[in-house]
Amino acid sequence: MVFYSIIVVIVFLLITIFLGYLGYKNTKSSQDFLLAGRKTHPLIMALSYGATFISTSAIVGFGGLAANMGMGLLWLTFFNVFIGIFIAFVLFGKKTRRMGHRLNAHTFPELLGKRFESKFIQGFAAALIFLFMPIYAASVIKGGANFVQTYFGIPYGISLLAFVLIVAAYVWMGGMKAVMYTDAFQACIMFVAMMVLLITAYVNLGGFTAAHQKLTDLFSNPAIQEDIAKSVSTGFQGWTSMPKGGSPMWWSLVSTIVLGVGIGVLAQPQLVVRFMTVKSDRELNRAVFSGGIFILAMTGVAFVVGALSNVLLFEKTGKIAIMAADKVNDNIIPLFIKSFLPEWFAAIFLVSMLAAAMSTLSSQFHTMGTAAGRDLYEKSFGKKGNTLTMTKTATLVVIVLSTAIAWSSNGLPIADGIIAKFTTMFFELTTAAFLPVYVGALYFKSLPKAAAKWGMISGSAAWFVWTFFVHSNASYMQICKLLTGKTSIVLGTSLEKLSMVGTTFIALPVAIVVLAAVWLAKGRSGKLDIDEKVIDKCFANV
Amino acid sequence: MFGIPDLTIVAVYLLCISSALLCAVYGLVNWNKGGELESQQIEEEAEWELGEH
């Protein structure tokens, strides 16, 4: 295994470095660094979008969740493809691209800031990215470093540094071009690996229907009842059934995972900016073709294989997946690969997981760097200087910050499944803070600046309170425990059940209601607080 | 159906595949639509050039 892995990893890294160098060579201006010169090929754009969207977390973290929750997680795949690709490109992408071009916006916060003529909105959006995206990035770093550690036996600290240094080098040198070239290459590896994974799982279980039947039958097998009682949440009704309506597992699946991540994709700054990297709608139309197929091949396969891994691991070990993986959710998919796939494929899969982590991480570094350098330092604080230098410096700062969080997280008693949880948290934040304002920016000419501002503030405040003090995930953030002594403020009260409700379920309506209320109140005065010329410019040809 | 007793799971399995097919068909049907007018593009790029200096 190690011999194959070393060869495959070296080839992979050489190609990645070469593509990073190509990006560096072709980066001449700040527009190249920020938006890849706005002339990206549709296939590269689609693959880059997909590879950024899908991190190791989506495959290993959420694939492991599917082993516990079953195929109900496919609702997330449906949302990923239909909302994350079709709706995102057709209803959001085209308008974003045209408005971004008209306003000469280089980042997502800049698009919102220029659309609403508000430095506050640009700065606030950038600050949210700068403050909270490092947590998401740290979880991706942790996922990548854990993988290297598990497969090569290299200590966590060294794995982490090597992983970060490679990604940081090409992001810092080649900006968006390097990010997108390497993303596209990494997406191809991920696609091949996932296809092999799917075929292996179904072939090993005797085909499509036979595999599902075995999974269905496994649930009633007396030998696993004790395992299920010990390891699976209340409400579980089998891997080929939805959890019981209203049960803790149902709430977690529907309100946190499917809604939180499924809708959150629409307002991800690192994805939205990709719409502005192409020169016309034609490129976006073409990107939809490959984007939908790619995402289905990623999360669709991960969730089906994650669920099916229970049968295969049971046949081999007599235990269901989570027990066979020593109760570590994030180990289920790697264990499946080790147990059922040939060594050469394990090496390819290892590289595909590194690729998934690197592609997401590179975009996170780029987005955080541009938010801190371009949006906060240059635009919001009004500092004069070279955009490229400021963005590159800020990129270094956020890289160090994210790496420090990932480094320290290894020593903390952080629970299993943290990669998926941190990913969900960031998606929930962008849903609440950005989505209503982003929809308003694209579709509602008469939306006042004040309504956008308060929608954003209230959404992020509601997200903060619910995530850090109410939701069951608050226990991982430690703040509530430090301040109140309890992992959630509703714990031990009659409102305890609220801790099951996903943050999106609460924070998104709060943002929408506040935005609508301020809009109504402002609308009565009859005067829009944005220059009409700006509105006309925004919506010309949009 | 397909060894899956819960029809909502069957439905979502099929929905996943259908939505990917929808993306593919949409992409193919609109493959050549939406190309930007060259003059407009040149005008915008000239504006950005000015903005950068």
Interface residues (C-beta under 8 A of the other chain):
Chain A: S29 S30 Q31 G70 M71 G72 L74 W75 T77 F78 V81 F82 I85 F86 V90 K94 H101 R102 N104 F208 T209 A210 A211 H212 Q213 K214 L215 T216 Q237 G238 T240 S241 M242 K279 S280 D281 R282 L284 N285 R286 A287 V288 F289 S290 G291 G292 I293 I295 L296 G300 N541
Chain B: F2 G3 I4 P5 D6 T8 I9 V12 Y13 L15 C16 I17 S19 A20 L21 L22 C23 A24 Y26 G27 L28 N30 W31 N32 K33 G34 G35 E36 Q40 Q41 E44 E47 W48 G51 E52
